[in-house]
Every structure is written in C-alpha cells, then in structure tokens.
Amino acid sequence: MEGSIRTMANLDPITFEALMHEYGQEVWNYAYSIVKNQSMAEDITQDVFLQVFRHVVSFRNESSMKTWLLKITRNISYNYRKSAFIRKVFLVGNVSLKESSRSAEQTYLDHEAANEVWIAVLKLPVKSREILILHAKYQLSIPEIAQLLDISEGAVRSRLFAARKKMNVRLGEDYAYEPFRS
C-alpha cells in the first residue's frame, strides 16, 4: 500500500481510507503520548490526516510513510500543547469530569493505560517519553528518529540512554528496558 501512495499526485478516497486504517491508531497513540488527552488526540489525528490529504504531493520519499505521518503528528501535537485555548479547555475538561460521565471507551482506555510500565513511561518528561515510544512502540531506527525529531543520531542515542536509565530507576532493575509490543 505504501508504494502506491508514494507515486500518487493526489490520494483517491479508497487509498486514503486504507492509509487511515493502516496508520490511524498509531497516529492517535503517538498524539496521545504527547498530549495525554483523549479528545485532543482524536482532534490531532483528524488534523494529521487532513494535512496528509491536502499535502500528499509534498511527500518526497525521503522517509517511510509511517515516519512522515509521525512527524506531522508530532508537529501538530506540539502546536496543540502550546495553544492557550487548548490548555484552558483541557483544564476545564479535567476539573468538570465526573466518574458517572465517563464513557465505556474511556474506561477501557484507562484500564489499558493502567499497565505499570506505561504509567511510568507517561510520567517521563516529554523528550524522554517521546524517544522511548518512537523506539520501542513504533520500532523506528535511530536514523528515522533523528530525522523525525530533527536532531542528530548522537542526540537520539543520548536521549534514549537517559530515558532508559530513568525507566530503570522508576521501575527498578527487575524491569529491563525492552521494546514495547502492542
């Protein structure tokens, strides 16, 4: 599927739907790991695919489709985090949320997020959390992560080492860092 997208000037609806089906959950997961808010992650995911639909001609085959999508996701996620309006909405949403108003989907997601390792990962600073997720969850290589984050491969290795060290401290030596599997 990825090869057909690389050669297209525009996405047809069927190919676009296949792209969303193949990468939609990964885009949402990555957005959520940055913003830590389900509603914002959903909005970001929609914005990512809207950007892809509008700008697919700018895809230059310099990276994989997955890496390109994750880079777009990262940029949009950080823009959401910086937005004062979004911060206010996020705070109001957290303050007014009552247990009885939680959806079954939210309850399920919270239950899934209860995994001790993921809780520890989500508590890491953004740079550490992001580097671990890109390496472990998405299994991107050091060069792919460097390209996505616009940093050197040495900086990726350094951040990854520091993030692993933080995880070992948080979880104890019983948990050796292993790439996460979904």
N, C-alpha and C positions, 0 to 999 in steps of 0.2 A: 504494500500500500504506500509506503514512504516514497518509493521510487516514482510512482505516478504523480505524487504531489510535487516533487521537485521539477518535473518537466512541464507543469501546467502554468499558464499565464494567469488563469483565474480558477477558483475552485468551483466545480459543479456541486449541486446540492447533495448528491449521493456521496461523493468523495469527502465533502465537508462533514457530513454526518458520520462517515466512517472515521474521520480524523477525531471528531469529538468523542466518539465511542471508544476509540483506542487510547486516547490520552486524557480524556476528561477527568477521570478520577485522580490521575497523577497530578494534573494541574491543580485540582481542588485541594488535594493533600498538601502539596507544596505551599499553596497560598495559605492554607490553614496553619501550617507550621510557622509561617512568618507573622500572621496577624492574630492567631489564636482566637478567632471568632468565626462561627459557622456562617452567619449571614454575610459577613464581609468576604469570606472565602467563596461563597456562591456568587456574589456580585463580581468578584475578581475573575472567577472562572468565565463568567459570561463576557466580561470585558476582554479577556485574553482571546477568546475565540472570535469576538467581533473584530479585534485588531488583526488577527490572522486572516479573517475573511477579507478585510479591507486591504491588507498589505502583503498578501501571499507572494506577490511579484517581487518583493524585496528579499525573499529567501534566496540566499546566494550559494547554497550547498557548501558553506564553509564549516558547517557543523551538522549534526544529525537533526532531524525534525524535532526530536524529543528535547535536545539541548536548546534549540531555538525557542520552543514553547516554554520551557522552564525559565529562560532568560526573560521573555516577555512577562511571564507570571511574576518573577522577582521584581521587575521594574514597576509593574502595576501595583503589586503588594506594598512596596515601599512608598509609593505615591499615596496609597490609601492610608497607610500608617501616619504619614506626615500631615494629612488633611485635618485641620482643626474641626471641621464639621463632622467628619467620620469619628474622631476621638470623642466628641460630645455625644453623638448617637450611641457609640459603643458604651460609654459610661452610663447613659440613661438606660440602655438595654440591660446592663448588668445590675443596676440598682433596682429596677422595677420587676425583674424576673421572679416569678413565684414558682414553687415546685409544681403546683397543680396546672400551670400553664405550659409545662414542658411537653413537647411532642414525643411520640414514641421514637421517632428518628433521633431526636436529641438525646433521649435516654439511652438508646442503643450506642450512639457515638460516644457518650460519656462513659458507658460501660467498656467500650473498646479502648478508650483512652486511659482506662484505669491500670493498664499494664505498667508495672513498676519501672521498667526501662524507659518507656515512652514518657512517663511522667517526668522522669529525670531529664530526658532529652529536652522536653518542652520547657523546663525550668532553666536551661542553659541560656546564656546571653545569645542574642540573635546570630552573631557571627559564628559562634561555636555550634549552635543548633543547626544552622543552615549548612555548614560544611559537613557535619555528620549525616544529615538527611540526604544531601546530594550524593555522598559517597556510599553510605550504607543502604538506604532505601532505594534510591534511583540507580545505584551502581554505576555512577559516572566515573570516568577515569580522571586522574589528576589533570591532564591537559584539558579535558572537557570542562571540569570545574573551574579551572583557571580562566578559560575563555568565557564561561557563563558569568563569572564574578568580576571579570576584567582585572584580575590580579595575576602575579607570576606563579609559576608552578611551585617555586620555593615557598611562597606565601601560603599556598594551598597546603603543602606538606606541613608547614609550621602550625597553621591553624588546626589542621587535622590532628597533629600530635598533641597540641594543647587541649583540644576538645576531648580526645580520648583520655587524657590524664584527668581532666575534670570529671568525666564519667566514672573512671575507676575510683576516684576519691568519693564521689557521691554514692556509688553503689557498692563499694568495697571490692576487694580483689577477687571475690567469688565470681563476679561478672567481668569476664574479659571482653573487651570490645570485639564484637562480631558484626558483620554487616547484617542489617535487619532484613527479614524476608516478609513479604506480605502474603 
